[in-house]
Amino acid sequence: MIVTDISVLSADERLKLKNRYEANLETLRERLRINERQLKLNNKDYIPLRRVKNSLERDKKQLRRREAIVAKQQVLVYGVNNKMNLDPERIKKLEEDTQQLEGLQKSVTSCEEIMYRNRDRYPTLENMYNILTTQGKNIKADIEELEARIAELGKIEMDNTVILDNKNDEEN
């Protein structure tokens, strides 16, 4: 039985409905606790891998930029026209950029190895994370809706109590 207007229900029916809402609310809170525990367990593995993946993407971009910069500097320093004019500042800058390039290459290689070792786990962990977070949001929304309905039932009960008190005062 779906009732859109709660005020048409008798006091007994409202009490039964409120009890059912409270039981559902308790069930939802338990589901939320379980969901949060599962999410916490999933995050122990997922979040570090997500950070590695983000680092890998960021380092790949920086590596491409740094490679282009080093290539340009090598042309400027060791180009065909510069056999006699080797600028010590440019050579020093080229060495620094080459060291940064090597560091980025090591970082990218390390991240790629980690992601390769976890190539089967990462998509599963990512899907679980997305499912659990969506499920958690839905459960929280359902809890809020039930709390609002319980509050509405409580308000109607308060209104009816006030009306009954007023009728008793008029009769006396």
Beta strands, then each sheet from edge to edge (+ up, - down):
end
